[in-house]
């Protein structure tokens, strides 16, 4: 029988090291849901506040970026967090950058060598450990509500391009993440620290930290039969690619800015435009 999710253990993990024992999170834990993001949107419509959290042991209709299905069997971590950002709608992708950096950074502090694959994947040993789905509600050009959905592979089965944390830890001399509740605590604290960095230190600092963990830096990409090199990400989440074009007198390297979802960066050192 699968082990039940222990809410008390999660709360103790979240309180550890905090001076204030009043948690900022309101926890809602379910055995099975269609989608943690959708359930949280429903709760927000009923009056739930920012930093409400929905956790499910499995999802039957999980969503990934751009409408893709997110397979969510028992054994993984599936959660969604509500926030109330003070951002213009055009800057909505900063929430994804902040989430990815915050979670990756927190896992690295625990000894898990996680990187980020643009725009929203968490990678370990070159394979997908997890992903992030950001959804927003806009009013008068500003984001008034946002839900950040996170899926992390814990003990669940994964495809060839994926990796789960338990299998990775089995080959390590120590086990930095001892249980699913500790992983959940790390992810929630990572989301909180990512948002604090964005709000308090600004997008320039956040972006520099995100780029330090970006696994795609220097990757070769192929766009319209031309070769380019990944050189960074813009403050609104576009991929910066330096393209080599040739004329009769010199080599020029113009830079392209690619919207998320318009090019696929695979789990290899090359990519193909869509």
C-alpha positions, 0 to 999 in steps of 0.5 A: 500500500502506498504511504499516506501523505503526513501533513503533521510531518510537513508542518514540522518540516516547514516550521524547522528553523523559523522564528515565527511558527505561524506558517504562511501556507494554508495546506489542502491535501488530497488523495487524488485530484484531476488537477491541483491548479484547477482545484486551487483556482476553485478554492480562490474563487471561494475566498482562499488567500495567497499562499494557499497550497493544494497537494495531491498524491496523484492527478488524473488530468494534470497539465503541463506547459502549452496544454500538454498532459502531465502524467501524474501517478502516485509517488510523485509530488504534485502541488499548486501555490496561490500568490498575489503578485504585483506585476504587469501582465507582460512580466508574467513569465518572471513568476516562472523564472522565480519559481524555477530558480527558488526551487532549484536553489533550495534543492541544491542547498540540500545537496541535490545538484539540480539545474534549470532547462529553459524555460521551466524544467528542473533537471538532474544528471541531464534528465527531467526531474520536474516542471512548473506551470504558471497560470495567471488572472489579469485585470487592467494590465496587471496580474491580480492572481497567480497559481504556480503548479509544480510536479517533481518526480519522487518515486513515481515511474518516469520516461527515459528522459526523466529521473526520479529523486529516490533513484538518484539518491540510491546511488549517493553516499547520503540521502539529502531528502528523506521523505516526500514531506521533506521534499514538499517543504523544500519546494514550498520554501523554494517558491517563497524564496524565489518570490522574495528575490523577485519582489525585494531584489528585483528581476536583474538579480533574480535573472543573474541567479537563474542564469547561473543554474541554466543548463542550456548556456552554450547549447547549439540550436538550429533555427530556420537552417541556421546555427545559433548558441544559447547566450541567456534569457531576457527579463520576460523569459525569452531565450537569447540566441546568438546567430552566426550569419555571414556576409562577404566582409565579416562575420556578424552575430545578431541575437534572436529573442525566442518566445517560450513554446516556439522552440523545443530544447530537448534533453541533448545538446541540440534543438530543433525549431517548431 
